[in-house]
Structure formats: structure tokens, C-alpha cells
Amino acid sequence: MKKFLSRTLLVIIAPLIFTSCASILNGKYQKVTVKTSSSDSKVYVDNELQGTGKSVVTKMKRDRGVKQIKVERDGYRTDYKAHFQDRKSALYIMSWIPFGVLLYPPFMDVGNKAYNYPKEVSAGKDMEKIHQRSDDEKYVYLKNTAFDVKKDDIKFTVIKHRNFKKKKDKFKDKGTGTEDIKFDNSIFSEAVTEVLKNNNYIDTTNTIFRSNTNSLYLSAKVTKVKFENVYAFEAKIYMRYLVTKLDIEWEIFDLYSQSKYKHTYKSKSGEFAMNEDAMRNSIEDAISASFYELMDSKSMKELIEQKETKEIKLEKLQLIKPNPIAGLEEAMEATVTIKHKDGHGSGCFVTNDGYILTNFHVVSTNDKITVITKDGTEYDAKIIRKNEYSDLALIKIDTNNEFAYTLPIEKNYNIGQDIFAIGTPKSIELGQSLSKGIISGFRTYEDNQMIQTDASVNGGNSGGALVSKDGSFIGVVNAKVFGVGIEGLGFSIPAETIFKNLSITY
């Protein structure tokens, strides 16, 4: 009886042992070699550094989870790869012994340790070299970003890992986007800002003034999104990773919002193990890939490397000198609102026959310019001359105005002096508003002199007048520094520099 029971147990237990050989004999971890292209490549698995070099041996846990491989190298774009157990262990064949010897049905070993990772994986082989800004290139700042994606331009697809690696176009369309899908625009802006900072395109030393001649601005919007859900299916377990493809329209502007270049680039992210952060991480990676392609384009290189001269050659223009302003009320009559399709600014009559001084950035991007005088009358204006480096422009309307500012030849103000800013802040309804302050200091940036003042100025004041109590013209309101906790930090262009910068005289 004992022999019978022993044999029975052996017949039952032996097949179970044989069919579990891989799970029993395989180790909890497997060594996987990551092959890179450089001896200074750093290899990470699930964010843990495994080593540095061309051939890095890693330890991956046999848990049927997708492992995230990341390869970093200074001066190159980071490479992301997904790696998982998609191969049966050699010990798996032991599962068939009971069938061959005892004619048992083959019970397959489906434990976590029954499957192996591919022993080698290539990552960081074709890493894209990143161009960092040099001292003789322009700075690049972020203007705005947006996800401007229509419902039909969001695609969701699935594809087997094997077909994906062989680049076989065997996607299964899982539909388009829905009205409910929302993209967090902070992903976009943060990703672009990060690569700009990391590659020295943002001037962190000058936080107040932006260079007129050495700055470019990026505007970007995502117009198409495709999510590729790549999977392998073994022993009723799905192992997935995500690849994101984007169409991004990039547009480059100068300091005055004049468009210099516009193009749409298609980009593709690396492979990201499917988890709660996979979508965000893959979108960020696709955005950075598109940005680096933009920066590597011939057109962008020409824009960045282009060094523009500050010398403006203008023929001398003689204006008719007006009578001096007598007081603040007359000064307000000599100040106008300048309206255009993008908003409004301010301006100052400098002759009685219709010549008006303003900032170049107020009129730079507009074909149709309208001047509104203090009595509400509107006139079409045309640009007579401009100097974008000093941010000045002279425009003209066909009318005579009783009051106009006389431009001084020499400096007529001192630090600590009471001054008044006149212009149209925020809304056209607030035309010829007056605010009081003092001259706080004198600044120079890129050979441009600036008057610092604590008088209240806001959007729309640009191009307006900075005057003394008796109405004497001191300067052209140019800019204000905005920010949390920042008050009373405005700047104006000194009046005595205008003759030279616009090549005018009385």
C-alpha cells in the first residue's frame, strides 16, 4: 500500500516539478547587457543608474513588467527604450517531459520566472547631438504654446511589438479623439522652456532688458497627435509601452513680433513603459525631439547666427518746430492713442502738421494704423521712418494739431525730479491718462540709454510721453517690468537721443 501511495504521489508530483522547472530553477533576476555607442553613456533602468560605458550589464527582475531603459550622454538627446520578458526560458522545454514519458498533457510553465528578457538590447546608438548656444548666437525665448488639436487629428492605435520593431505597418486603428480629451498646456511650455534653459538659449543674467538685436521668440502649437500602444502578449499577460507622434507648427518672431520663420515638423518620442506618467513623458520627449529638429534646420541656424548691424542709415528729415507746450493740459492734447488690429499704444505730436513719435513695437506688425486724438477724431496714419534697434518710429497723419511737443537737443531732467506719464493704459477708453512719479535712475543696455521711473505705466502706455510739470518733453514711455511683487519699474527713451536715432532735425 505504501509503495502504491509513493508511486501515485511520484506520478502526480513529478509532472508538476517538471512543468515548473523554469520558475523553480531560474533566478529572480536576469543579467541584460545594454549596448550603447559611447564610453561616456550613462545607463539607467527604472531611473536607477546601472553603469557607464559602451556595454553595461544590468540586473532586471523577472516580474513580467516592462523595464524602462534610459541612456544619457552629455551634449546628446536622451534615448528611451522599453524592455520586457518576451522569450521563453530554455528550461521551458522541461514542461514537455511528462507528456513524452507519461503521456500527461503538457502543463505549460507560465510563472514570472519562466520567461527571459533578450540578453542584449541596443540603446543610445543613434543619439541626436544637441547644439548649445554659443556667445555669438542669439538668445531664444518662449512666446507661447498651445495644443490646437481637432477631434479627428487625435489617433489611437495598437501594434504588436514584433511588427513595430520590424517597422511593419500593421496598426489597428482604435479610433480618434473625443471631445472630452484635454491636454495640459503646461506640459508643452515646461518642456520647451527646459530645453531652452539647458542649452543656454535663455539669458538668465539680464532679467530686465531684452536685446533688440540679439533675441528671438518661439511660438508653437501641436496640430496632430498619434498614440501608438505597442504590446506583447505572453501567457495571457499584456506587456505594453507607448510611443507618441506629434505634428508641431513652430513660428519664430523677433522682439517686435515680426514673423521670421514658420514650419511644421513631425516628431516621434522614445519608448515609454506604460504607467500613469507614460503619456506625459512621451509627449514631452516628442516635443523636445521636434524642438531639436527645428534648431538644427538651415533656416533657424541662419536666424540664430545672423548678427544684425545697429547702424541705421536714414536721410536727414527736417521738421517744422512747434511752439513750446505750456503745462500738463496742453501736453495731454499733444498725446494720442494709436490703434491697430493687435491692440493699441500711444504717441506724441512733435510737429503741428501731423508728425507723431511712438515706439517701433507699437506699429511694427500692422499695415493699418489709426490715430485717435484727444477729441476722439480718428485718422489713418503711415510710417515715415523707424529704428527698431532703439525702438522708435515716426508716423504721420493728414491734420494740423494745435499742440505738439518740442524735442530737446540736450538733457533737460535730473534724478529725483517729478515727472508725469501720459498715454492710454489698458483700454482706448482711458486715452490721455496722467500718472505721476519721479526719475528713479538712468540705465544703459546695448548702447541704448533708458530713464527709469516709478510713474504708473501699463500696457498701452508705450509710445506715450514722459514730461515735466511744465509739460516739457523728457522721453518716450517704452516698457514696464511686470511680475509678482514688482511695482514702479518703468522705462522711457530719453528725448535728446531721438534726433540722432531717427535722423530728424528742426
C-alpha positions as CSV (number, residue, x, y, z in Angstrom):
1,M,0.0,0.0,0.0
2,K,2.8,2.4,0.9
3,K,4.6,1.6,-2.4
4,F,1.3,2.4,-4.2
5,L,0.9,5.7,-2.5
6,S,4.5,6.6,-3.1
7,R,4.3,5.8,-6.8
8,T,1.0,7.7,-7.0
9,L,2.5,10.8,-5.4
10,L,5.5,10.5,-7.6
11,V,3.3,10.3,-10.7
12,I,1.4,13.4,-9.5
13,I,4.3,15.5,-8.2
14,A,6.9,14.7,-10.9
15,P,5.0,16.3,-13.7
16,L,4.3,19.3,-11.5
17,I,8.0,19.6,-10.8
18,F,9.0,19.2,-14.4
19,T,6.4,21.7,-15.6
20,S,7.7,24.3,-13.1
21,C,11.4,23.9,-13.8
22,A,11.8,27.3,-15.2
23,S,10.0,29.0,-12.3
24,I,12.0,26.9,-9.8
25,L,15.5,27.0,-11.3
26,N,15.6,30.4,-13.0
27,G,16.9,33.2,-10.8
28,K,14.8,36.1,-9.6
29,Y,17.0,38.5,-11.6
30,Q,18.5,38.2,-15.1
31,K,21.6,39.9,-16.4
32,V,20.9,42.0,-19.5
33,T,23.6,43.8,-21.4
34,V,22.8,47.3,-22.7
35,K,24.9,48.2,-25.8
36,T,25.5,51.9,-26.4
37,S,27.6,53.9,-28.8
38,S,29.9,55.7,-26.4
39,S,32.0,55.1,-23.3
40,D,30.5,58.1,-21.5
41,S,26.9,56.9,-21.9
42,K,25.1,56.5,-18.6
43,V,22.6,53.7,-18.5
44,Y,19.5,53.7,-16.2
45,V,16.9,51.0,-15.6
46,D,13.7,52.3,-14.0
47,N,15.6,55.5,-13.1
48,E,18.4,53.6,-11.2
49,L,21.9,54.1,-12.6
50,Q,23.3,50.8,-13.7
51,G,26.7,51.9,-15.1
52,T,28.6,53.9,-17.7
53,G,30.1,52.7,-20.9
54,K,29.6,51.0,-24.3
55,S,28.5,47.7,-22.7
56,V,26.7,48.0,-19.4
57,V,25.5,44.8,-17.6
58,T,22.2,45.4,-15.8
59,K,20.1,43.3,-13.4
60,M,16.4,43.1,-14.4
61,K,13.9,41.5,-12.1
62,R,11.8,38.7,-13.7
63,D,8.4,40.1,-12.8
64,R,6.7,40.4,-16.3
65,G,6.8,44.2,-16.0
66,V,8.1,46.5,-18.7
67,K,11.5,47.9,-17.8
68,Q,12.3,51.5,-18.7
69,I,15.8,51.9,-20.1
70,K,17.2,55.4,-20.3
71,V,20.6,56.4,-21.8
72,E,22.0,59.8,-21.1
73,R,25.1,61.4,-22.6
74,D,26.3,65.0,-22.2
75,G,25.5,67.0,-25.3
76,Y,23.1,64.5,-26.8
77,R,19.3,63.9,-26.6
78,T,18.3,61.3,-24.1
79,D,17.2,57.9,-25.5
80,Y,14.4,55.8,-24.1
81,K,13.8,52.1,-24.7
82,A,11.3,49.6,-23.3
83,H,12.4,46.1,-22.5
84,F,10.4,43.1,-21.3
85,Q,10.3,39.3,-21.0
86,D,9.1,38.1,-24.4
87,R,11.1,34.9,-24.7
88,K,10.6,31.5,-23.0
89,S,13.3,30.2,-20.8
90,A,15.4,27.3,-22.1
91,L,14.1,25.3,-19.1
92,Y,10.6,25.7,-20.5
93,I,11.2,22.5,-22.6
94,M,11.1,20.6,-19.3
95,S,7.4,21.1,-19.3
96,W,7.1,18.6,-22.1
97,I,8.9,15.7,-20.4
98,P,5.8,14.4,-18.5
99,F,4.0,14.4,-21.9
100,G,6.8,12.5,-23.6
101,V,7.3,9.9,-20.8
102,L,4.0,9.5,-19.0
103,L,1.7,10.8,-21.8
104,Y,0.5,13.6,-19.5
105,P,-1.0,16.6,-21.2
106,P,1.7,19.4,-21.4
107,F,1.2,21.8,-18.5
108,M,3.0,24.9,-19.5
109,D,5.1,26.9,-17.0
110,V,3.6,30.4,-17.0
111,G,5.3,31.8,-13.9
112,N,7.1,35.1,-13.9
113,K,10.5,33.4,-14.0
114,A,9.5,31.1,-16.9
115,Y,10.3,34.0,-19.4
116,N,13.5,35.7,-20.1
117,Y,14.5,39.1,-21.3
118,P,16.5,39.3,-24.6
119,K,20.1,39.1,-23.3
120,E,21.2,42.2,-25.2
121,V,19.5,45.5,-26.1
122,S,20.8,48.4,-28.1
123,A,20.0,51.8,-26.7
124,G,21.6,55.2,-27.3
125,K,23.1,54.0,-30.6
126,D,21.9,57.0,-32.8
127,M,21.6,59.7,-30.2
128,E,21.0,63.1,-31.7
129,K,23.7,65.7,-30.9
130,I,22.3,68.8,-29.3
131,H,23.6,72.2,-30.4
132,Q,24.2,74.5,-27.4
133,R,24.1,78.3,-27.9
134,S,27.5,80.0,-28.4
135,D,28.3,83.6,-27.4
136,D,27.9,84.8,-31.0
137,E,24.4,83.5,-31.4
138,K,21.0,85.0,-30.5
139,Y,19.0,84.2,-27.4
140,V,15.7,82.4,-27.8
141,Y,12.7,82.9,-25.5
142,L,9.3,81.2,-25.4
143,K,6.5,83.4,-26.6
144,N,3.5,81.0,-26.3
145,T,2.5,77.4,-26.8
146,A,-0.9,75.6,-27.4
147,F,-2.5,72.3,-28.1
148,D,-4.6,73.2,-31.1
149,V,-5.7,69.7,-32.0
150,K,-9.1,68.9,-33.6
151,K,-11.0,65.8,-32.6
152,D,-10.2,64.0,-35.9
153,D,-6.5,64.7,-35.5
154,I,-6.0,62.6,-32.3
155,K,-5.3,59.0,-33.2
156,F,-5.1,55.9,-31.0
157,T,-3.6,52.7,-32.4
158,V,-2.2,49.4,-31.2
159,I,0.5,47.3,-32.8
160,K,2.4,44.1,-31.8
161,H,5.9,44.6,-30.6
162,R,7.3,42.3,-33.2
163,N,5.7,44.2,-36.1
164,F,6.7,47.6,-34.5
165,K,10.4,46.6,-34.4
166,K,10.3,45.3,-38.0
167,K,8.6,48.6,-39.0
168,K,5.6,46.7,-40.4
169,D,2.6,48.9,-40.9
170,K,0.1,46.6,-39.1
171,F,-1.6,49.1,-36.8
172,K,-5.1,48.5,-35.6
173,D,-7.0,51.8,-35.5
174,K,-8.7,52.2,-32.1
175,G,-10.4,55.4,-33.1
176,T,-9.9,59.1,-33.0
177,G,-10.0,61.5,-30.1
178,T,-13.1,62.6,-28.2
179,E,-14.5,66.0,-27.3
180,D,-13.5,65.2,-23.7
181,I,-9.8,64.7,-24.1
182,K,-7.8,67.6,-22.6
183,F,-4.1,68.4,-23.0
184,D,-2.3,70.2,-20.2
185,N,-0.6,73.1,-21.9
186,S,1.9,73.3,-19.0
187,I,3.5,70.1,-20.4
188,F,4.2,71.9,-23.6
189,S,5.5,75.2,-22.2
190,E,7.6,73.4,-19.5
191,A,9.2,71.0,-22.0
192,V,10.3,73.9,-24.3
193,T,11.4,76.1,-21.5
194,E,13.5,73.3,-20.1
195,V,15.4,72.6,-23.3
196,L,15.9,76.4,-23.9
197,K,17.5,76.8,-20.4
198,N,19.5,73.6,-20.6
199,N,21.1,74.7,-23.9
200,N,21.8,78.4,-22.8
201,Y,19.3,80.0,-25.1
202,I,17.7,82.0,-22.3
203,D,19.8,84.9,-21.0
204,T,19.5,84.4,-17.2
205,T,21.9,87.3,-16.4
206,N,19.7,90.1,-17.9
207,T,16.2,89.7,-16.5
208,I,15.0,93.3,-17.0
209,F,16.0,94.2,-20.6
210,R,15.7,92.0,-23.7
211,S,18.1,92.6,-26.5
212,N,16.6,94.3,-29.6
213,T,19.1,92.8,-31.9
214,N,20.0,89.5,-30.2
215,S,16.7,87.9,-29.2
216,L,14.2,85.6,-31.0
217,Y,10.9,84.3,-29.7
218,L,9.2,80.9,-30.2
219,S,5.6,80.3,-30.7
220,A,4.4,76.7,-31.1
221,K,1.2,74.7,-31.4
222,V,0.6,70.9,-31.6
223,T,-1.8,70.2,-34.5
224,K,-1.8,66.4,-34.7
225,V,-1.3,63.7,-32.1
226,K,-0.9,59.9,-32.6
227,F,-0.5,57.5,-29.7
228,E,1.0,54.1,-30.6
229,N,0.2,51.5,-28.0
230,V,2.8,48.7,-28.6
231,Y,2.3,45.4,-26.9
232,A,3.5,41.8,-26.5
233,F,1.2,39.1,-25.3
234,E,2.6,36.1,-23.5
235,A,0.8,33.6,-21.2
236,K,-2.3,35.8,-21.0
237,I,-0.3,38.8,-19.9
238,Y,-0.1,42.0,-21.9
239,M,3.2,44.0,-21.7
240,R,2.8,47.5,-23.1
241,Y,4.7,50.6,-23.9
242,L,3.8,53.9,-25.5
243,V,5.2,55.9,-28.4
244,T,3.8,59.3,-29.3
245,K,4.0,61.1,-32.6
246,L,3.3,64.9,-32.9
247,D,2.9,67.5,-35.6
248,I,4.1,70.8,-34.2
249,E,3.9,74.1,-36.0
250,W,6.8,76.4,-34.9
251,E,6.9,80.1,-35.7
252,I,9.8,82.4,-34.9
253,F,9.4,86.1,-34.1
254,D,11.8,89.0,-33.4
255,L,11.4,91.3,-30.4
256,Y,8.7,93.2,-32.1
257,S,6.5,90.2,-33.0
258,Q,7.5,90.2,-36.7
259,S,7.4,86.7,-38.0
260,K,10.7,85.4,-39.3
261,Y,10.2,81.7,-40.0
262,K,7.3,79.2,-39.8
263,H,7.3,75.5,-40.4
264,T,5.6,72.3,-39.2
265,Y,7.8,69.4,-38.0
266,K,6.8,65.8,-37.4
267,S,8.4,64.2,-34.3
268,K,8.4,60.8,-32.5
269,S,9.1,60.0,-28.9
270,G,11.1,57.2,-27.4
271,E,9.6,54.1,-25.9
272,F,7.9,54.6,-22.5
273,A,6.8,51.8,-20.2
274,M,3.0,52.0,-19.8
275,N,2.3,53.7,-16.4
276,E,0.4,56.7,-15.1
277,D,3.2,59.0,-16.4
278,A,3.7,57.4,-19.8
279,M,1.6,59.8,-21.8
280,R,3.1,62.9,-20.3
281,N,6.6,61.7,-20.6
282,S,6.2,60.5,-24.2
283,I,4.6,63.9,-25.2
284,E,7.5,65.8,-23.5
285,D,10.0,63.7,-25.4
286,A,8.3,64.2,-28.7
287,I,8.2,67.9,-28.1
288,S,11.9,68.1,-27.3
289,A,12.6,66.0,-30.5
290,S,10.7,68.4,-32.6
291,F,12.4,71.4,-31.0
292,Y,15.9,70.0,-31.7
293,E,14.9,69.3,-35.3
294,L,13.8,73.0,-35.6
295,M,17.1,74.2,-34.1
296,D,19.0,72.1,-36.5
297,S,17.2,73.4,-39.6
298,K,19.1,75.6,-42.0
299,S,16.6,78.5,-41.7
300,M,16.8,78.5,-37.9
301,K,20.6,78.4,-37.9
302,E,20.7,81.4,-40.2
303,L,18.4,83.3,-37.9
304,I,20.4,82.5,-34.8
305,E,23.8,83.1,-36.3
306,Q,22.7,86.3,-38.0
307,K,24.3,89.4,-36.4
308,E,22.4,92.5,-37.4
309,T,24.1,95.9,-37.5
310,K,22.8,98.6,-35.3
311,E,23.7,101.3,-37.8
312,I,20.6,102.7,-39.4
313,K,21.2,104.9,-42.5
314,L,18.4,107.5,-42.9
315,E,18.4,110.7,-44.8
316,K,18.0,113.7,-42.6
317,L,14.4,114.8,-42.3
318,Q,13.7,118.4,-41.3
319,L,10.5,119.0,-39.3
320,I,8.8,122.3,-38.5
321,K,9.5,123.2,-34.9
322,P,6.3,123.7,-32.9
323,N,5.6,126.3,-30.1
324,P,6.6,125.0,-26.6
325,I,4.0,123.2,-24.6
326,A,2.7,125.3,-21.6
327,G,1.5,122.9,-18.9
328,L,0.1,119.5,-18.4
329,E,-3.3,120.2,-20.1
330,E,-1.6,121.2,-23.4
331,A,0.7,118.1,-23.0
332,M,-2.4,115.9,-22.8
333,E,-3.7,117.5,-26.0
334,A,-0.4,116.7,-27.7
335,T,-0.7,112.9,-26.8
336,V,-2.7,110.5,-29.0
337,T,-3.9,106.9,-29.0
338,I,-2.6,104.6,-31.8
339,K,-4.9,101.8,-32.7
340,H,-4.2,98.7,-34.8
341,K,-5.6,95.1,-35.2
342,D,-3.5,93.7,-32.4
343,G,-4.4,96.3,-29.8
344,H,-3.3,99.8,-29.1
345,G,-0.4,102.1,-27.9
346,S,0.2,105.8,-27.5
347,G,2.0,108.5,-29.4
348,C,3.1,112.2,-29.2
349,F,2.8,115.0,-31.7
350,V,6.2,116.5,-32.4
351,T,5.0,119.0,-35.0
352,N,1.8,120.9,-35.6
353,D,1.4,119.4,-39.1
354,G,0.8,115.8,-38.2
355,Y,4.1,114.1,-37.3
356,I,3.8,111.7,-34.4
357,L,6.5,110.0,-32.4
358,T,5.9,106.5,-31.0
359,N,7.7,103.2,-30.3
360,F,8.6,100.9,-33.1
361,H,7.0,97.9,-31.4
362,V,3.6,99.8,-31.3
363,V,3.4,99.9,-35.1
364,S,5.8,97.2,-36.3
365,T,3.4,94.4,-37.2
366,N,0.5,96.4,-38.6
367,D,-0.4,97.6,-42.1
368,K,-3.4,99.6,-41.0
369,I,-2.6,102.2,-38.2
370,T,-5.3,104.5,-36.8
371,V,-4.5,107.6,-34.7
372,I,-7.2,108.8,-32.2
373,T,-6.7,112.4,-31.0
374,K,-8.0,113.7,-27.6
375,D,-11.3,114.9,-29.1
376,G,-11.9,111.3,-30.4
377,T,-11.3,112.0,-34.1
378,E,-9.7,109.1,-36.0
379,Y,-7.1,109.4,-38.7
380,D,-5.3,106.9,-40.9
381,A,-1.5,107.0,-40.4
382,K,1.5,105.9,-42.3
383,I,5.0,105.1,-41.1
384,I,7.6,107.7,-42.2
385,R,10.7,106.1,-40.7
386,K,11.7,103.7,-38.0
387,N,14.6,102.4,-36.0
388,E,13.9,99.0,-34.5
389,Y,17.2,99.0,-32.6
390,S,16.3,102.0,-30.5
391,D,12.5,101.1,-30.7
392,L,11.4,104.4,-32.2
393,A,9.1,105.2,-35.1
394,L,7.8,108.4,-36.8
395,I,4.3,108.3,-38.3
396,K,2.2,110.9,-39.9
397,I,-1.5,111.8,-40.2
398,D,-3.1,114.4,-42.5
399,T,-4.2,117.0,-40.0
400,N,-3.0,120.1,-38.1
401,N,-2.8,119.9,-34.3
402,E,-2.7,123.0,-32.1
403,F,-0.4,121.4,-29.6
404,A,2.8,119.5,-30.1
405,Y,5.9,118.6,-28.1
406,T,9.3,120.3,-28.9
407,L,12.1,117.7,-28.8
408,P,15.0,118.9,-26.7
409,I,18.6,118.8,-28.0
410,E,20.1,118.3,-24.6
411,K,19.2,116.5,-21.4
412,N,16.6,118.6,-19.5
413,Y,15.9,116.4,-16.4
414,N,17.6,115.2,-13.2
415,I,17.4,112.2,-10.9
416,G,14.6,112.6,-8.3
417,Q,12.7,115.0,-10.4
418,D,8.9,114.9,-10.5
419,I,7.7,113.6,-13.9
420,F,4.3,112.6,-15.5
421,A,3.5,109.8,-17.9
422,I,0.7,110.5,-20.4
423,G,-0.8,107.7,-22.5
424,T,-3.6,105.2,-23.0
425,P,-3.2,102.4,-20.4
426,K,-5.1,99.2,-20.8
427,S,-8.2,100.5,-22.8
428,I,-8.7,103.0,-25.5
429,E,-11.4,104.5,-23.3
430,L,-8.6,105.7,-21.0
431,G,-6.9,107.8,-23.5
432,Q,-4.6,110.7,-22.4
433,S,-4.4,109.3,-18.8
434,L,-1.9,111.1,-16.5
435,S,0.2,109.4,-13.8
436,K,2.8,110.9,-11.5
437,G,6.2,109.7,-10.4
438,I,9.9,110.6,-10.1
439,I,13.0,109.8,-12.1
440,S,14.5,106.8,-10.3
441,G,17.7,106.3,-12.2
442,F,19.5,106.1,-15.6
443,R,20.3,102.8,-17.3
444,T,22.2,101.7,-20.4
445,Y,21.7,98.4,-22.2
446,E,23.4,97.6,-25.6
447,D,24.3,101.3,-26.0
448,N,20.7,102.3,-25.5
449,Q,20.1,104.8,-22.7
450,M,17.0,104.5,-20.6
451,I,15.2,106.6,-18.0
452,Q,14.0,104.6,-15.0
453,T,10.8,105.9,-13.4
454,D,8.2,104.8,-10.8
455,A,5.3,106.5,-12.6
456,S,2.4,104.1,-13.2
457,V,2.5,102.8,-16.7
458,N,0.7,99.8,-18.2
459,G,0.0,98.0,-21.5
460,G,-1.0,100.8,-23.9
461,N,1.3,103.4,-22.4
462,S,4.1,102.5,-24.8
463,G,4.9,105.4,-27.2
464,G,3.3,107.9,-24.8
465,A,5.0,111.0,-23.3
466,L,7.1,111.4,-20.2
467,V,7.0,115.1,-19.3
468,S,7.9,117.5,-16.5
469,K,5.4,119.6,-14.6
470,D,5.5,122.4,-17.1
471,G,4.9,120.0,-20.0
472,S,8.4,119.9,-21.3
473,F,9.1,116.6,-23.2
474,I,11.5,114.3,-21.3
475,G,11.2,111.0,-23.1
476,V,9.1,108.3,-24.8
477,V,7.5,105.7,-22.5
478,N,8.9,102.4,-23.6
479,A,8.4,99.5,-21.2
480,K,7.4,98.3,-17.8
481,V,8.7,95.3,-15.8
482,F,5.8,93.0,-14.7
483,G,5.8,90.4,-12.0
484,V,4.6,89.4,-8.6
485,G,5.8,91.9,-6.1
486,I,7.2,94.3,-8.8
487,E,5.8,97.8,-8.6
488,G,7.0,101.2,-10.0
489,L,9.6,99.9,-12.5
490,G,9.1,101.6,-15.8
491,F,11.5,102.8,-18.5
492,S,11.5,105.6,-21.1
493,I,13.7,106.5,-24.1
494,P,15.4,109.9,-23.4
495,A,14.1,112.7,-25.7
496,E,17.6,114.1,-26.5
497,T,18.5,110.8,-28.3
498,I,15.6,110.9,-30.8
499,F,17.2,113.4,-33.2
500,K,20.1,111.0,-33.8
501,N,18.2,107.7,-33.7
502,L,15.6,108.9,-36.3
503,S,17.8,111.3,-38.2
504,I,15.5,114.2,-37.8
505,T,16.0,117.9,-37.1
506,Y,14.1,121.1,-36.7
